[in-house]
Amino acid sequence: MGTKFYVDKDITKAATLPSSFYKDEGVFNLLKEKIFLNSWQFAGDEQLVKVPGSVHPFILLDHFLTEPLLLTRNEEGEVQCLSNVCTHRANLLVLGSGKTKKITCTYHGRRFDLNGNFEHMPEFKEAENFPAACDHLYQFPMKKWGPLLFAGLNPSFDFQQVIDKMNERVGFLPLHNFSYDESLSKDYLVHAHWALYCDNYLEGFHVPFVHEGLNKVLDYGNYTTEIYDYCNLQIGYADDAAETFDLPKGHKDHGKNVAAYYYWVFPNMMFNFYPWGLSVNIVRPLDMNRTKVSFLSYVMDPSKLGKGAGNELEKVEREDEFVVENVQKGINSSFYKAGRFSPTREKGVHHFHMLLAQFLNS
């Protein structure tokens, strides 16, 4: 690709990525190689492989990366993330969650242990230089944050630095006590480019204009954004302490009425902490004009559900979808090329665009 993207580091001078970024099929396909294959993705939580011998297959970013992966917990209790593709003829190995002692291919009987090590293959006694390193299942880098699991396909940065940054604010929360609530979790289909959805998430600028209910809860004047290397944080404050965090002494925000911590992690993950728990949002590209957004709810204190900034999440989501889908239509205009950033309110979007340009140009 000959196109190079440029976003000035000085937000007071910077322009957004051009509209061609959102409209070019070649750029969209390049995102897979340059960004998604070089970053980290949410792989679920430890409850998926609760006991030793558990296996859980899943497709990472189906219809985009479409990478078959497998979570396993070995007999020592360690969780691994493996390729779910047989190293013989590429058959999918595990088709459903459950318990097993070995991973055995149903096509020709090749067998692996729960760490992905090749163990046995019928009719291969005469094969020379066999088995080789390529006959083991590929093991992907994995990081744990509380019960949450993250896999990197070919990550270009250490996810621990992201976890450390998030722990500065929310490390006091008992993440292992958070329980996944399927009834409060939902997928949404958004008819827009995935990056437009992230653009919208990354600024509170639109809150007074788009989210009337949320704006009544949050103190817009004190809404802040902090920028880190591969993630950023938006802090929503409340006018009173009714539905805010009980922050421990020594916490950098102690004494402040924090209603929500909104963490975004490059390129497509959001971790929204409320007094009731955590809403994980995963933005999954489908094609240039369609995105699936998964809301996954992990509840810490059910008594605080339906209150404060973490209330009416579906209503807020629908309001966001309405705006983002209208932007998708507008971005196709022949007369719109790029916009400017608000230096006070769009630091997160500016950060996102700089990272996109950096990875695409690499």
Backbone torsions as a table, in degrees:
resi	resn	phi	psi	omega
1	MET	NA	126.4	-178.1
2	GLY	-82.1	-21.6	-175.6
3	THR	-69.9	131.5	172.4
4	LYS	-113.4	138.8	-179.4
5	PHE	-102.9	142.1	-178.9
6	TYR	-133.7	128.1	173.4
7	VAL	-130.2	117.8	-177.7
8	ASP	-60.3	136.0	178.7
9	LYS	-65.9	-23.7	178.2
10	ASP	-86.7	108.7	-174.8
11	ILE	-63.7	-25.9	-179.9
12	THR	-71.3	-14.7	178.7
13	LYS	-113.2	-14.7	-168.6
14	ALA	-75.3	148.1	169.2
15	ALA	-111.2	156.6	179.1
16	THR	-67.7	169.7	169.6
17	LEU	-58.2	148.0	-178.3
18	PRO	-68.8	159.3	179.6
19	SER	-60.5	-25.5	179.5
20	SER	-61.7	-28.6	177.4
21	PHE	-55.9	-39.2	-176.4
22	TYR	-86.0	-11.4	-172.7
23	LYS	-113.4	-13.4	-173.3
24	ASP	-89.6	119.4	-179.3
25	GLU	-62.9	-36.7	179.0
26	GLY	-64.2	-39.9	177.4
27	VAL	-65.5	-42.4	-179.9
28	PHE	-59.6	-42.8	179.3
29	ASN	-69.2	-33.4	179.5
30	LEU	-67.1	-26.6	178.5
31	LEU	-57.9	-34.6	-179.9
32	LYS	-60.7	-51.6	-174.9
33	GLU	-72.0	-44.6	-170.8
34	LYS	-83.9	-31.3	-172.8
35	ILE	-115.0	-58.9	-171.5
36	PHE	-71.2	-33.4	177.1
37	LEU	-76.8	-13.0	-178.4
38	ASN	-110.8	17.0	-179.4
39	SER	-130.5	-166.4	-178.0
40	TRP	-111.7	151.5	179.6
41	GLN	-133.4	149.0	177.1
42	PHE	-69.6	129.1	-177.0
43	ALA	-113.0	7.2	179.8
44	GLY	108.7	-155.5	179.8
45	ASP	-133.9	169.6	-172.4
46	GLU	-64.3	-20.1	179.2
47	GLN	-64.8	-18.8	178.4
48	LEU	-68.2	-27.5	177.0
49	VAL	-132.0	69.0	-166.8
50	LYS	-68.9	-39.0	-174.0
51	VAL	-122.8	158.2	176.8
52	PRO	-54.6	137.4	-177.0
53	GLY	94.2	-3.2	-179.1
54	SER	-78.2	144.3	173.7
55	VAL	-133.5	145.5	179.5
56	HIS	-144.6	107.6	178.0
57	PRO	-84.2	147.6	174.4
58	PHE	-156.5	159.2	177.6
59	ILE	-103.1	119.7	-179.4
60	LEU	-78.6	120.3	-179.7
61	LEU	49.2	62.9	179.7
62	ASP	-57.7	141.8	-177.6
63	HIS	74.2	4.8	175.3
64	PHE	-130.8	-80.1	171.1
65	LEU	-76.4	-40.2	179.1
66	THR	50.9	52.4	-178.0
67	GLU	-100.5	116.2	179.9
68	PRO	-75.3	118.0	-178.3
69	LEU	-121.8	164.4	-177.1
70	LEU	-142.0	121.7	170.8
71	LEU	-88.9	135.4	176.2
72	THR	-134.6	153.1	169.9
73	ARG	-123.1	116.4	-176.2
74	ASN	-78.2	-179.7	-175.7
75	GLU	-66.9	-20.0	176.6
76	GLU	-85.5	-0.9	178.7
77	GLY	88.0	6.1	-178.8
78	GLU	-85.1	137.5	178.7
79	VAL	-94.8	132.2	179.0
80	GLN	-122.4	155.3	170.9
81	CYS	-119.9	114.9	-173.9
82	LEU	-117.7	161.6	166.9
83	SER	-67.8	138.6	178.0
84	ASN	-98.5	26.6	-177.2
85	VAL	-116.2	124.0	-179.5
86	CYS	-62.3	136.5	-177.5
87	THR	-78.5	2.2	177.0
88	HIS	-90.2	-66.3	-176.4
89	ARG	-131.3	20.5	172.0
90	ALA	70.8	20.9	174.5
91	ASN	-69.5	144.0	171.7
92	LEU	-66.3	134.2	-172.5
93	LEU	-86.2	-58.8	-175.8
94	VAL	-108.4	126.5	-174.9
95	LEU	-104.1	-12.2	-179.3
96	GLY	-152.8	156.7	179.3
97	SER	-72.0	150.5	178.5
98	GLY	164.9	-157.0	179.3
99	LYS	-119.1	144.0	178.1
100	THR	-158.7	156.8	175.8
101	LYS	-92.2	-29.5	-178.5
102	LYS	-137.0	159.0	173.7
103	ILE	-103.7	113.2	-175.7
104	THR	-121.8	127.5	-180.0
105	CYS	-72.0	131.5	-179.2
106	THR	-81.0	-1.8	-178.4
107	TYR	-88.1	-56.2	-178.1
108	HIS	-132.0	9.3	172.2
109	GLY	84.1	12.6	177.0
110	ARG	-65.0	138.3	-172.3
111	ARG	-124.2	142.0	179.0
112	PHE	-132.4	157.7	171.2
113	ASP	-87.4	180.0	-174.2
114	LEU	-75.4	-3.4	171.7
115	ASN	-96.9	0.5	178.8
116	GLY	89.7	5.9	-179.7
117	ASN	-76.8	131.8	175.9
118	PHE	-61.7	136.9	179.1
119	GLU	-121.9	-40.9	-172.0
120	HIS	-158.3	147.8	175.1
121	MET	-150.3	120.6	178.1
122	PRO	-63.2	150.6	171.1
123	GLU	62.2	29.1	-179.4
124	PHE	-120.6	15.6	-176.9
125	LYS	-63.7	-29.9	-177.4
126	GLU	-90.8	-2.2	180.0
127	ALA	-73.5	130.3	-179.6
128	GLU	-83.1	151.4	178.5
129	ASN	51.7	42.9	-177.7
130	PHE	-131.3	137.6	-2.8
131	PRO	-80.6	157.4	176.6
132	ALA	-115.8	176.5	-178.3
133	ALA	-58.0	-33.2	-177.9
134	CYS	-72.6	-7.0	179.0
135	ASP	-86.9	-10.7	172.1
136	HIS	-79.8	156.8	173.9
137	LEU	-72.9	139.1	179.3
138	TYR	-66.2	131.7	177.9
139	GLN	-105.6	122.4	-176.0
140	PHE	-88.7	147.8	173.4
141	PRO	-57.7	141.4	-178.4
142	MET	-138.4	142.8	174.0
143	LYS	-128.6	145.8	177.0
144	LYS	-114.7	138.7	172.2
145	TRP	-130.2	101.4	-169.6
146	GLY	61.5	-128.2	177.2
147	PRO	-87.8	-4.5	-173.9
148	LEU	-84.5	140.1	-175.1
149	LEU	-116.5	140.5	-179.2
150	PHE	-133.7	133.9	-179.7
151	ALA	-117.3	142.3	175.0
152	GLY	-115.7	128.8	178.8
153	LEU	-75.4	-54.1	174.8
154	ASN	-147.2	61.2	-167.2
155	PRO	-65.9	140.4	-178.8
156	SER	-97.8	1.2	176.5
157	PHE	-145.6	160.9	-177.8
158	ASP	-85.2	120.7	-177.4
159	PHE	-68.2	-17.7	-180.0
160	GLN	-61.7	-32.6	179.4
161	GLN	-66.9	-29.8	175.1
162	VAL	-70.3	-46.8	178.7
163	ILE	-58.8	-43.3	-179.5
164	ASP	-60.9	-40.3	179.0
165	LYS	-65.5	-42.8	-179.5
166	MET	-67.4	-35.9	179.8
167	ASN	-65.9	-21.7	178.0
168	GLU	-59.7	-32.2	-178.1
169	ARG	-104.7	-39.5	-172.0
170	VAL	-115.2	10.6	-179.5
171	GLY	-64.2	-17.8	179.2
172	PHE	-77.2	-13.7	-178.1
173	LEU	-79.4	140.9	-178.9
174	PRO	-81.1	78.5	-174.1
175	LEU	-56.3	-33.7	-178.9
176	HIS	-68.2	-13.6	177.4
177	ASN	-94.5	-2.2	178.0
178	PHE	-75.8	134.6	-177.8
179	SER	-115.4	130.4	177.4
180	TYR	-66.3	130.9	-179.9
181	ASP	-118.0	102.6	-177.5
182	GLU	-63.7	-32.7	-177.7
183	SER	-66.7	-22.4	-179.9
184	LEU	-101.9	7.5	-177.5
185	SER	-109.6	147.7	-173.0
186	LYS	-162.1	151.0	173.3
187	ASP	-102.4	143.6	177.7
188	TYR	-125.2	137.4	175.1
189	LEU	-98.6	120.5	-178.5
190	VAL	-114.0	125.8	-178.0
191	HIS	-86.8	71.3	-178.6
192	ALA	-163.6	162.8	176.0
193	HIS	-63.5	139.5	-175.7
194	TRP	-59.0	-35.4	-177.5
195	ALA	-69.9	-29.0	175.5
196	LEU	-65.2	-36.1	176.8
197	TYR	-63.7	-43.8	178.2
198	CYS	-65.5	-41.1	177.2
199	ASP	-51.9	-46.9	-177.3
200	ASN	-65.8	-42.0	-179.2
201	TYR	-62.3	-33.8	-167.3
202	LEU	-81.5	10.5	174.8
203	GLU	-145.3	142.8	175.1
204	GLY	-92.6	4.9	-177.5
205	PHE	-55.2	-37.0	-174.1
206	HIS	-83.5	-9.8	-171.6
207	VAL	-55.0	-48.5	-178.8
208	PRO	-65.5	-22.5	-175.5
209	PHE	-94.6	-26.9	-173.0
210	VAL	-110.2	-36.7	-172.6
211	HIS	-115.3	83.4	-177.8
212	GLU	-60.9	-44.2	-178.4
213	GLY	-66.2	-46.6	-179.8
214	LEU	-64.3	-36.4	-178.6
215	ASN	-64.0	-28.0	178.6
216	LYS	-71.7	-24.7	-177.3
217	VAL	-89.6	-38.2	-175.9
218	LEU	-91.8	148.6	174.3
219	ASP	-89.6	92.5	-173.2
220	TYR	-59.2	-36.1	-177.4
221	GLY	-62.1	-28.8	-178.7
222	ASN	-104.0	6.1	179.3
223	TYR	-61.3	128.1	-174.7
224	THR	-127.9	157.9	175.8
225	THR	-129.3	133.3	175.7
226	GLU	-119.2	136.5	-174.4
227	ILE	-107.9	131.8	174.7
228	TYR	-123.0	-171.3	-174.7
229	ASP	-64.5	-56.8	-175.2
230	TYR	-123.8	18.3	175.2
231	CYS	-154.3	168.1	171.2
232	ASN	-148.2	168.6	-172.7
233	LEU	-132.5	130.5	168.4
234	GLN	-109.3	132.5	-179.6
235	ILE	-111.6	122.3	176.6
236	GLY	-100.9	118.5	178.0
237	TYR	-97.8	155.0	177.6
238	ALA	-110.4	157.1	179.6
239	ASP	-71.1	-25.4	177.3
240	ASP	-137.3	177.5	-173.7
241	ALA	-94.4	16.4	-173.6
242	ALA	-59.6	-51.8	-177.2
243	GLU	-126.0	67.9	-179.2
244	THR	-130.0	171.2	179.9
245	PHE	-72.0	144.6	170.7
246	ASP	-91.2	89.0	-172.4
247	LEU	-81.3	135.1	-178.3
248	PRO	-71.6	158.8	174.9
249	LYS	-61.5	140.8	-177.5
250	GLY	94.2	-16.4	175.8
251	HIS	-67.3	140.5	-175.8
252	LYS	-64.5	-18.0	177.8
253	ASP	-108.2	14.2	-178.9
254	HIS	-57.5	133.9	-178.6
255	GLY	92.5	-7.6	178.5
256	LYS	-101.3	151.5	-180.0
257	ASN	-90.6	80.9	-178.9
258	VAL	-87.1	119.3	-179.2
259	ALA	-93.7	-24.7	-177.4
260	ALA	-163.5	142.7	168.1
261	TYR	-111.6	119.4	-179.2
262	TYR	-109.9	105.4	178.5
263	TYR	-100.1	132.1	170.8
264	TRP	-113.5	134.8	179.4
265	VAL	-121.2	127.2	-178.3
266	PHE	-60.4	134.5	2.1
267	PRO	-100.9	-13.7	-164.0
268	ASN	-148.0	27.9	-178.2
269	MET	-122.3	140.8	176.2
270	MET	-128.5	138.3	178.7
271	PHE	-127.3	104.6	-173.3
272	ASN	-105.1	110.4	-177.6
273	PHE	-98.0	128.0	176.2
274	TYR	-125.3	166.1	177.3
275	PRO	-56.8	-23.1	178.8
276	TRP	-85.3	-18.5	-177.2
277	GLY	152.5	-139.2	-170.7
278	LEU	-134.7	133.2	170.3
279	SER	-111.7	111.6	176.8
280	VAL	-90.9	127.6	177.2
281	ASN	-115.7	121.5	178.1
282	ILE	-112.5	123.2	-178.1
283	VAL	-97.2	113.5	-172.8
284	ARG	-113.2	108.9	177.1
285	PRO	-62.8	139.5	173.1
286	LEU	-110.0	-52.0	170.8
287	ASP	-151.9	-170.7	-174.3
288	MET	-61.4	-28.5	-172.9
289	ASN	-116.0	8.8	-178.7
290	ARG	-140.9	139.1	-177.7
291	THR	-139.4	138.2	172.0
292	LYS	-103.7	127.7	178.7
293	VAL	-113.7	121.4	-179.3
294	SER	-101.1	123.6	173.2
295	PHE	-100.0	118.9	-178.8
296	LEU	-118.8	118.9	-173.9
297	SER	-101.4	128.0	175.5
298	TYR	-119.7	113.0	-170.7
299	VAL	-96.0	132.3	174.9
300	MET	-104.5	-45.5	-177.3
301	ASP	-131.4	95.1	-176.9
302	PRO	-60.0	-25.3	-177.8
303	SER	-66.8	-16.7	-178.3
304	LYS	-101.4	1.7	176.4
305	LEU	-63.9	146.7	176.7
306	GLY	77.3	18.2	-178.8
307	LYS	-133.8	152.9	172.5
308	GLY	66.8	-153.2	-175.5
309	ALA	-66.8	-23.0	179.4
310	GLY	-89.6	14.9	178.8
311	ASN	-92.8	153.2	174.2
312	GLU	53.4	46.0	-178.5
313	LEU	-63.5	-35.1	179.1
314	GLU	-66.8	-39.8	177.8
315	LYS	-61.5	-44.8	178.3
316	VAL	-62.2	-40.9	179.1
317	GLU	-62.2	-44.9	-179.6
318	ARG	-63.6	-36.8	177.1
319	GLU	-65.6	-40.5	176.7
320	ASP	-64.5	-43.3	179.6
321	GLU	-58.5	-42.9	-179.0
322	PHE	-58.0	-45.9	-179.2
323	VAL	-68.6	-47.9	-175.9
324	VAL	-62.8	-39.9	179.6
325	GLU	-67.9	-31.3	174.5
326	ASN	-70.9	-35.9	175.5
327	VAL	-64.9	-38.7	177.6
328	GLN	-57.3	-40.9	178.2
329	LYS	-68.6	-40.5	-178.0
330	GLY	-70.8	-31.3	-176.7
331	ILE	-65.8	-19.2	179.7
332	ASN	-83.6	-1.9	177.5
333	SER	-61.7	140.0	177.1
334	SER	-72.1	-13.5	-173.2
335	PHE	-106.8	-5.7	174.7
336	TYR	-98.0	126.4	-178.6
337	LYS	-113.2	-47.2	-179.3
338	ALA	-167.9	164.6	178.0
339	GLY	-122.9	-175.5	176.5
340	ARG	-113.3	161.0	179.5
341	PHE	-97.8	141.9	167.9
342	SER	-73.7	118.4	-178.5
343	PRO	-62.0	-24.9	-178.3
344	THR	-94.3	-23.9	-170.4
345	ARG	-121.6	-9.2	-175.6
346	GLU	-124.5	35.8	178.0
347	LYS	-63.5	-37.7	-179.3
348	GLY	-65.7	-40.9	179.1
349	VAL	-66.9	-42.2	178.2
350	HIS	-59.6	-44.2	177.7
351	HIS	-59.5	-46.4	179.5
352	PHE	-59.3	-47.0	-177.9
353	HIS	-66.2	-36.3	176.3
354	MET	-64.6	-40.5	178.8
355	LEU	-66.3	-42.5	177.8
356	LEU	-57.9	-48.0	179.9
357	ALA	-63.0	-43.0	-179.5
358	GLN	-60.0	-47.2	-177.6
359	PHE	-70.5	-41.2	-178.3
360	LEU	-67.4	-32.8	-178.5
361	ASN	-82.7	-11.2	-174.6
362	SER	-71.0	NA	NA
